[in-house]
Amino acid sequence: MVIRHKKNTAYYLALPMVDSDTPASFKSGETVADTAYYKDGAGAWSALSIADTFSEIGATGIYEIDLIASELNHDQVIIKLTAANSADSFVMFEMDSIEIDDIPTTPMRGTDNAALASVCTDARLSELDAANLPTDIAAIPTTAMRGTDNAALAAVCTEPRLAELDAANLPADIDTLLARCLEARLAELDAANLPTDIAAIPTNPALDTVCTEPRLAELDAANLPADITAIDTAVAVNNAICTEARLVELDGANMPADVDGIKTKTDALPAGWNMTDLAAVPGVNATIVEAINWIYVLARNKLITNKTNKEIEVYKDNSATKFAESDIDDNGTLFTRGKFGAVD
């Protein structure tokens, strides 16, 4: 048996148990067991636990059970009923999101809406009747256009104002425009006035204070020698620096003397600048001279790679005194040389 029911809603179920010996009769006094499964969408069937148990209604052979909402919150539910002396039975629930009771029973909008009813009267609906359409169309041109009954618009769109746009009035309108372009203003651009206008330019007080005759005279050709002299005066300090004596120092004839001077200065180096026979390996904070001295010793002095002691030995200038050594190691993959230090 298949029952369509609203999903996630409780359901009262009553089913008979058919006597297995006499199928024409229901079997009373049975202990009915239930086995339930549920399925959602295309998923697999899964076992479902039912909280209530089947109990017989009197001695009718009909058994009842209350299914709670959560047990029916699935797309499909199957319940199988079994008893010792009865034929097996089952029921299947097909769940829907709504049921008939959920469909609204309120009247359609319009039949109970006072506002709509007042608008959709028979008289108004008849205005849209096909028989009235010719009358409605004929009435369109007879309806006064907006503006003729609008006081504000009527005050603006008067016959005189509309006449101003008439073609016959255009020459008059142009004459009005010319009247607004005053003859006096147009005369300001007249060629006869240009000399007057130009003559008025230097009478500007602000410009007069800047472009004075003395200032303009400063650019006169007669003043250029004086201006050049002023430039010479302004570079007097520079002349004091760039003297002939100093410029001569860069003269080509002095270059050999300058180069010889450099050689002379390097010939007489300060004390401590010469290479020495080191007694120990310079430290990490050695001076530049000490670092160069150490490289010089490694390149010049005797070095021994001692396989037995696994070390590199550095000797002093006499080739007999060892003063530094470094541990070495070769594991077949990496060759390692340690930091040079004092002799062990």
C-alpha contacts under 8 A as a table, 3 or more apart, distances in Angstrom:
res1	aa1	res2	aa2	distance
1	M	90	F	6.75
1	M	91	V	4.89
1	M	92	M	6.10
2	V	91	V	5.95
2	V	92	M	4.68
2	V	93	F	5.80
2	V	94	E	7.01
3	I	91	V	7.39
3	I	92	M	6.09
3	I	93	F	4.81
3	I	94	E	6.09
4	R	93	F	5.75
4	R	94	E	4.74
4	R	95	M	5.84
4	R	96	D	7.00
5	H	9	T	7.90
5	H	93	F	6.64
5	H	94	E	6.28
5	H	95	M	5.07
5	H	96	D	5.99
5	H	99	E	7.07
6	K	9	T	5.92
6	K	95	M	5.42
6	K	96	D	4.81
6	K	97	S	5.78
6	K	98	I	5.62
6	K	99	E	5.73
7	K	69	A	7.78
7	K	72	L	6.00
7	K	73	N	5.31
7	K	74	H	6.58
7	K	75	D	7.25
7	K	95	M	4.91
7	K	96	D	5.53
7	K	97	S	5.75
7	K	98	I	7.63
8	N	69	A	4.58
8	N	70	S	5.76
8	N	71	E	7.46
8	N	72	L	5.12
8	N	73	N	4.00
8	N	74	H	7.26
9	T	68	I	7.06
9	T	69	A	4.26
9	T	70	S	7.52
9	T	72	L	6.47
9	T	73	N	7.32
10	A	66	D	7.51
10	A	67	L	5.57
10	A	68	I	4.43
10	A	69	A	4.14
10	A	70	S	7.81
10	A	72	L	7.06
11	Y	66	D	6.15
11	Y	67	L	5.15
11	Y	68	I	6.62
11	Y	69	A	7.49
12	Y	64	E	7.44
12	Y	65	I	6.21
12	Y	66	D	4.76
12	Y	67	L	6.18
13	L	64	E	5.65
13	L	65	I	5.42
13	L	66	D	6.29
13	L	67	L	7.33
14	A	62	I	6.55
14	A	63	Y	5.47
14	A	64	E	4.21
14	A	65	I	6.51
15	L	62	I	5.44
15	L	63	Y	5.42
15	L	64	E	6.51
16	P	26	F	6.27
16	P	27	K	7.84
16	P	61	G	5.70
16	P	62	I	4.02
16	P	63	Y	6.00
17	M	26	F	5.46
17	M	27	K	5.57
17	M	28	S	7.73
17	M	61	G	5.92
17	M	62	I	6.29
17	M	63	Y	7.42
17	M	83	A	8.00
17	M	86	S	5.85
17	M	87	A	6.82
17	M	88	D	7.79
17	M	89	S	7.26
18	V	22	T	7.85
18	V	23	P	5.67
18	V	24	A	7.37
18	V	25	S	5.99
18	V	26	F	4.40
18	V	27	K	5.52
18	V	61	G	7.82
18	V	86	S	5.33
18	V	87	A	5.57
19	D	22	T	5.26
19	D	23	P	5.11
19	D	24	A	7.38
19	D	25	S	5.70
19	D	26	F	5.27
19	D	27	K	4.58
19	D	85	N	6.25
19	D	86	S	4.58
19	D	87	A	6.30
20	S	23	P	5.60
20	S	85	N	5.79
20	S	86	S	4.61
20	S	87	A	4.98
21	D	85	N	7.66
21	D	86	S	7.90
22	T	25	S	5.85
23	P	26	F	7.38
26	F	60	T	7.32
26	F	61	G	5.01
26	F	62	I	7.36
27	K	30	E	6.86
27	K	60	T	7.87
27	K	61	G	4.83
27	K	85	N	7.36
27	K	86	S	6.38
28	S	56	E	7.59
28	S	59	A	5.63
28	S	60	T	6.14
28	S	61	G	4.05
28	S	62	I	7.58
29	G	56	E	7.36
29	G	59	A	6.97
29	G	61	G	7.07
30	E	56	E	7.86
30	E	61	G	7.83
30	E	83	A	6.16
30	E	84	A	7.18
30	E	85	N	7.24
30	E	86	S	7.80
31	T	54	F	7.92
31	T	55	S	7.78
31	T	83	A	5.93
31	T	84	A	7.62
32	V	53	T	7.96
32	V	54	F	6.00
32	V	55	S	7.52
32	V	81	L	6.38
32	V	82	T	5.67
32	V	83	A	4.92
33	A	53	T	7.56
33	A	54	F	7.23
33	A	81	L	5.74
33	A	82	T	5.33
33	A	83	A	6.38
34	D	50	I	7.98
34	D	53	T	7.61
34	D	54	F	7.73
34	D	79	I	6.38
34	D	80	K	5.50
34	D	81	L	4.78
34	D	82	T	6.53
35	T	48	L	7.75
35	T	49	S	7.97
35	T	79	I	5.63
35	T	80	K	5.08
35	T	81	L	6.74
36	A	47	A	6.09
36	A	48	L	5.05
36	A	49	S	6.63
36	A	50	I	7.17
36	A	77	V	7.16
36	A	78	I	5.52
36	A	79	I	4.33
36	A	80	K	6.24
37	Y	45	W	6.10
37	Y	46	S	5.31
37	Y	47	A	4.43
37	Y	48	L	4.79
37	Y	77	V	5.76
37	Y	78	I	5.29
37	Y	79	I	6.67
38	Y	45	W	5.53
38	Y	46	S	5.43
38	Y	47	A	6.49
38	Y	48	L	6.14
38	Y	74	H	6.51
38	Y	75	D	7.53
38	Y	76	Q	5.58
38	Y	77	V	4.36
38	Y	78	I	6.36
39	K	42	A	7.69
39	K	43	G	6.22
39	K	44	A	6.11
39	K	45	W	4.82
39	K	46	S	6.44
39	K	74	H	6.40
39	K	75	D	5.98
39	K	76	Q	5.17
39	K	77	V	6.53
40	D	43	G	5.65
40	D	44	A	7.70
40	D	74	H	5.65
40	D	75	D	4.88
40	D	76	Q	6.60
41	G	75	D	6.53
48	L	71	E	7.51
49	S	71	E	7.79
50	I	53	T	7.50
50	I	67	L	7.31
50	I	71	E	6.93
51	A	67	L	7.71
52	D	65	I	6.26
52	D	66	D	6.23
52	D	67	L	7.01
53	T	65	I	6.00
54	F	63	Y	5.74
54	F	64	E	5.31
54	F	65	I	4.93
55	S	63	Y	5.16
55	S	64	E	5.49
55	S	65	I	6.78
56	E	59	A	6.72
56	E	60	T	7.16
56	E	61	G	6.43
56	E	62	I	5.71
56	E	63	Y	4.15
56	E	64	E	6.27
57	I	60	T	6.05
57	I	61	G	7.24
57	I	62	I	5.83
57	I	63	Y	5.72
57	I	64	E	6.75
58	G	61	G	7.93
59	A	62	I	7.77
67	L	71	E	6.56
67	L	72	L	7.41
68	I	71	E	5.59
68	I	72	L	6.91
69	A	72	L	5.26
69	A	73	N	6.27
70	S	73	N	5.02
71	E	74	H	7.58
72	L	77	V	6.90
72	L	95	M	7.79
74	H	77	V	6.86
74	H	95	M	6.94
75	D	94	E	6.43
75	D	95	M	5.16
75	D	96	D	7.63
76	Q	92	M	7.23
76	Q	93	F	5.60
76	Q	94	E	5.05
76	Q	95	M	6.01
77	V	92	M	5.72
77	V	93	F	5.06
77	V	94	E	7.01
78	I	90	F	7.13
78	I	91	V	5.88
78	I	92	M	4.44
78	I	93	F	6.38
79	I	90	F	5.51
79	I	91	V	5.44
79	I	92	M	6.51
80	K	88	D	7.29
80	K	89	S	5.87
80	K	90	F	4.27
80	K	91	V	6.67
81	L	88	D	5.80
81	L	89	S	5.05
81	L	90	F	5.71
82	T	86	S	7.06
82	T	87	A	7.08
82	T	88	D	4.97
82	T	89	S	6.70
83	A	86	S	5.34
83	A	87	A	7.33
83	A	88	D	7.19
96	D	99	E	6.80
98	I	102	D	6.06
99	E	102	D	5.45
99	E	103	I	7.27
100	I	103	I	5.57
101	D	104	P	7.90
107	P	111	T	6.78
107	P	112	D	6.76
108	M	111	T	6.14
108	M	112	D	7.34
109	R	112	D	6.23
109	R	113	N	6.17
110	G	113	N	4.95
110	G	114	A	7.64
110	G	116	L	5.47
110	G	117	A	6.01
111	T	117	A	6.86
112	D	117	A	7.61
113	N	116	L	5.38
113	N	117	A	5.99
114	A	117	A	4.97
114	A	118	S	6.09
115	A	118	S	5.22
115	A	119	V	6.60
116	L	119	V	5.14
116	L	120	C	6.04
117	A	120	C	5.21
117	A	121	T	6.32
118	S	121	T	6.06
119	V	124	R	7.32
120	C	124	R	6.12
120	C	125	L	6.18
121	T	124	R	5.23
121	T	125	L	6.11
122	D	125	L	5.08
122	D	126	S	5.97
123	A	126	S	5.20
123	A	127	E	6.66
124	R	127	E	5.20
124	R	128	L	7.38
125	L	128	L	5.57
125	L	129	D	7.00
126	S	129	D	4.90
126	S	132	N	7.77
127	E	132	N	6.28
127	E	133	L	7.95
128	L	132	N	6.67
128	L	133	L	6.89
129	D	132	N	5.40
129	D	133	L	6.74
130	A	133	L	5.28
131	A	134	P	6.98
131	A	135	T	7.95
132	N	135	T	5.19
132	N	136	D	6.09
133	L	136	D	4.93
133	L	137	I	6.09
134	P	137	I	5.11
134	P	138	A	6.06
135	T	138	A	5.06
135	T	139	A	6.15
136	D	139	A	5.05
136	D	140	I	6.59
137	I	140	I	5.38
138	A	141	P	6.75
138	A	142	T	7.61
139	A	142	T	5.29
139	A	143	T	6.57
140	I	143	T	5.58
141	P	144	A	7.84
144	A	148	T	6.84
144	A	149	D	7.40
145	M	148	T	6.18
145	M	149	D	7.62
146	R	149	D	6.20
146	R	150	N	6.54
147	G	150	N	4.68
147	G	151	A	7.50
147	G	153	L	5.32
147	G	154	A	5.88
148	T	151	A	7.70
148	T	153	L	7.55
148	T	154	A	5.97
149	D	154	A	7.29
150	N	153	L	5.43
150	N	154	A	5.88
151	A	154	A	5.05
151	A	155	A	6.12
152	A	155	A	5.25
152	A	156	V	6.73
153	L	156	V	5.23
153	L	157	C	6.03
154	A	157	C	5.20
154	A	158	T	6.18
155	A	158	T	6.07
156	V	161	R	7.48
157	C	161	R	6.16
157	C	162	L	6.25
158	T	161	R	5.27
158	T	162	L	6.18
159	E	162	L	5.15
159	E	163	A	6.00
160	P	163	A	5.01
160	P	164	E	6.49
161	R	164	E	5.20
161	R	165	L	7.41
162	L	165	L	5.66
162	L	166	D	7.17
163	A	166	D	5.02
163	A	169	N	7.52
164	E	169	N	5.96
164	E	170	L	7.71
164	E	173	D	7.87
165	L	169	N	6.72
165	L	170	L	7.11
166	D	169	N	5.46
166	D	170	L	6.90
167	A	170	L	5.38
168	A	171	P	7.08
169	N	172	A	5.22
169	N	173	D	6.23
170	L	173	D	4.89
170	L	174	I	6.22
171	P	174	I	5.06
171	P	175	D	6.21
172	A	175	D	4.99
172	A	176	T	6.25
173	D	176	T	5.02
173	D	177	L	6.40
174	I	177	L	5.00
174	I	178	L	6.29
175	D	178	L	5.04
175	D	179	A	6.18
176	T	179	A	5.00
176	T	180	R	6.43
177	L	180	R	5.15
177	L	181	C	6.56
178	L	181	C	5.04
178	L	182	L	7.27
179	A	182	L	5.93
179	A	183	E	7.99
181	C	185	R	7.03
181	C	186	L	7.12
182	L	185	R	5.31
182	L	186	L	6.43
183	E	186	L	5.13
183	E	187	A	5.98
184	A	187	A	5.06
184	A	188	E	6.66
185	R	188	E	5.29
185	R	189	L	7.54
186	L	189	L	5.71
186	L	190	D	7.00
187	A	190	D	4.87
187	A	193	N	7.75
188	E	193	N	6.51
189	L	193	N	6.90
189	L	194	L	7.23
190	D	193	N	5.54
190	D	194	L	6.88
191	A	194	L	5.26
191	A	195	P	7.96
192	A	195	P	6.90
192	A	196	T	7.96
193	N	196	T	5.19
193	N	197	D	6.17
194	L	197	D	4.91
194	L	198	I	6.11
195	P	198	I	5.09
195	P	199	A	6.03
196	T	199	A	5.02
196	T	200	A	6.20
197	D	200	A	5.12
197	D	201	I	6.77
198	I	201	I	5.40
198	I	202	P	7.99
199	A	202	P	6.61
199	A	203	T	7.62
200	A	203	T	5.35
200	A	204	N	7.32
201	I	204	N	5.90
202	P	205	P	7.98
202	P	207	L	6.98
202	P	208	D	6.51
203	T	207	L	7.86
203	T	208	D	6.83
204	N	207	L	5.42
204	N	208	D	6.06
205	P	208	D	4.97
205	P	209	T	6.47
206	A	209	T	5.54
206	A	210	V	6.98
207	L	210	V	5.32
207	L	211	C	5.94
208	D	211	C	5.35
208	D	212	T	5.84
209	T	212	T	6.09
210	V	215	R	7.72
211	C	215	R	6.25
211	C	216	L	6.37
212	T	215	R	5.27
212	T	216	L	6.21
213	E	216	L	5.12
213	E	217	A	5.94
214	P	217	A	4.96
214	P	218	E	6.47
215	R	218	E	5.26
215	R	219	L	7.48
216	L	219	L	5.71
216	L	220	D	7.18
217	A	220	D	4.95
217	A	223	N	7.68
218	E	223	N	6.17
219	L	223	N	6.81
219	L	224	L	7.27
220	D	223	N	5.54
220	D	224	L	6.94
221	A	224	L	5.30
222	A	225	P	7.06
223	N	226	A	5.29
223	N	227	D	6.27
224	L	227	D	4.87
224	L	228	I	6.17
225	P	228	I	5.08
225	P	229	T	6.22
226	A	229	T	5.04
226	A	230	A	6.31
227	D	230	A	5.01
227	D	231	I	6.43
228	I	231	I	4.98
228	I	232	D	6.38
229	T	232	D	5.02
229	T	233	T	6.29
230	A	233	T	5.02
230	A	234	A	6.21
231	I	234	A	5.00
231	I	235	V	6.48
232	D	235	V	5.38
232	D	236	A	6.45
233	T	236	A	5.27
234	A	237	V	7.50
235	V	238	N	5.05
235	V	239	N	6.24
236	A	239	N	4.97
236	A	240	A	6.33
237	V	240	A	5.10
237	V	241	I	6.64
238	N	241	I	5.15
238	N	242	C	6.10
239	N	242	C	5.16
239	N	243	T	6.17
240	A	243	T	5.90
241	I	246	R	7.97
242	C	246	R	6.34
242	C	247	L	6.64
243	T	246	R	5.29
243	T	247	L	6.28
244	E	247	L	5.09
244	E	248	V	6.01
245	A	248	V	5.15
245	A	249	E	6.67
246	R	249	E	5.32
246	R	250	L	7.44
247	L	250	L	5.58
247	L	251	D	6.94
248	V	251	D	4.95
248	V	254	N	7.77
249	E	254	N	6.43
250	L	254	N	6.84
250	L	255	M	7.23
251	D	254	N	5.57
251	D	255	M	6.91
252	G	255	M	5.29
253	A	256	P	7.03
254	N	257	A	5.30
254	N	258	D	6.20
255	M	258	D	4.96
255	M	259	V	6.19
256	P	259	V	5.08
256	P	260	D	6.07
257	A	260	D	5.07
257	A	261	G	6.08
258	D	261	G	4.98
258	D	262	I	6.49
259	V	262	I	5.13
259	V	263	K	6.55
260	D	263	K	5.12
260	D	264	T	6.17
261	G	264	T	5.06
261	G	265	K	6.30
262	I	265	K	5.23
262	I	266	T	6.45
263	K	266	T	5.19
263	K	267	D	6.16
264	T	267	D	5.16
264	T	268	A	6.79
265	K	268	A	5.61
265	K	269	L	7.10
266	T	269	L	5.60
269	L	273	W	6.29
269	L	274	N	7.92
270	P	273	W	6.02
271	A	274	N	7.32
273	W	289	V	6.57
275	M	289	V	7.98
275	M	293	N	5.59
275	M	296	Y	7.99
276	T	293	N	6.98
277	D	297	V	7.80
277	D	316	K	6.48
277	D	317	D	6.24
278	L	281	V	7.39
278	L	293	N	7.81
278	L	294	W	7.56
278	L	297	V	7.73
278	L	316	K	7.04
279	A	316	K	7.46
279	A	323	F	6.27
280	A	323	F	6.16
280	A	324	A	6.62
280	A	341	G	7.78
280	A	342	A	6.68
281	V	294	W	7.20
281	V	324	A	6.61
281	V	340	F	7.00
281	V	341	G	6.06
281	V	342	A	7.02
282	P	285	N	7.89
282	P	286	A	5.66
282	P	290	E	6.43
282	P	291	A	6.81
282	P	294	W	7.05
283	G	286	A	5.21
286	A	290	E	5.85
286	A	291	A	6.19
287	T	290	E	5.13
287	T	291	A	6.21
288	I	291	A	5.09
288	I	292	I	6.17
289	V	292	I	5.20
289	V	293	N	6.02
290	E	293	N	4.90
290	E	294	W	6.21
291	A	294	W	5.16
291	A	295	I	6.50
292	I	295	I	5.20
292	I	296	Y	6.14
293	N	296	Y	4.97
293	N	297	V	6.23
294	W	297	V	5.08
294	W	298	L	6.33
295	I	298	L	5.19
295	I	299	A	6.26
296	Y	299	A	5.22
296	Y	300	R	6.05
297	V	300	R	5.11
297	V	301	N	5.37
298	L	301	N	5.91
298	L	302	K	7.92
298	L	303	L	7.62
298	L	314	V	7.43
301	N	314	V	7.28
301	N	315	Y	6.31
301	N	316	K	6.59
301	N	317	D	6.13
301	N	319	S	7.12
302	K	314	V	6.27
302	K	315	Y	5.42
302	K	316	K	7.44
302	K	317	D	7.80
302	K	319	S	5.77
303	L	312	I	6.87
303	L	313	E	5.57
303	L	314	V	4.89
303	L	315	Y	6.41
304	I	312	I	5.63
304	I	313	E	5.04
304	I	314	V	6.84
305	T	310	K	7.55
305	T	311	E	6.00
305	T	312	I	4.47
305	T	313	E	6.38
306	N	309	N	5.52
306	N	310	K	5.54
306	N	311	E	5.30
306	N	312	I	6.02
306	N	313	E	7.23
307	K	310	K	4.80
307	K	311	E	6.87
310	K	327	D	5.96
310	K	328	I	5.31
310	K	329	D	6.58
311	E	325	E	6.42
311	E	326	S	5.27
311	E	327	D	4.27
311	E	328	I	5.10
312	I	325	E	5.39
312	I	326	S	5.11
312	I	327	D	6.50
312	I	328	I	7.04
313	E	322	K	6.58
313	E	323	F	7.86
313	E	324	A	6.06
313	E	325	E	4.45
313	E	326	S	6.74
314	V	322	K	5.70
314	V	323	F	6.16
314	V	324	A	5.07
314	V	325	E	5.85
315	Y	318	N	7.53
315	Y	319	S	5.37
315	Y	320	A	6.43
315	Y	321	T	5.36
315	Y	322	K	4.22
315	Y	323	F	5.76
315	Y	324	A	7.04
316	K	319	S	5.58
316	K	320	A	6.95
316	K	321	T	5.49
316	K	322	K	6.28
316	K	323	F	6.55
318	N	321	T	6.66
319	S	322	K	7.74
322	K	325	E	7.90
322	K	343	V	7.30
323	F	342	A	6.40
323	F	343	V	5.93
324	A	340	F	6.43
324	A	341	G	5.48
324	A	342	A	4.85
324	A	343	V	5.22
325	E	340	F	5.39
325	E	341	G	5.69
325	E	342	A	6.33
325	E	343	V	5.79
326	S	337	R	6.63
326	S	338	G	5.32
326	S	339	K	5.67
326	S	340	F	4.51
326	S	341	G	6.43
327	D	337	R	5.93
327	D	338	G	5.01
327	D	339	K	7.38
327	D	340	F	7.82
328	I	335	F	7.34
328	I	336	T	5.45
328	I	337	R	4.47
328	I	338	G	6.04
329	D	334	L	7.99
329	D	335	F	5.73
329	D	336	T	5.10
329	D	337	R	6.70
330	D	333	T	7.08
330	D	334	L	5.79
330	D	335	F	4.40
330	D	336	T	6.36
331	N	334	L	5.84
331	N	335	F	6.85
332	G	335	F	7.55
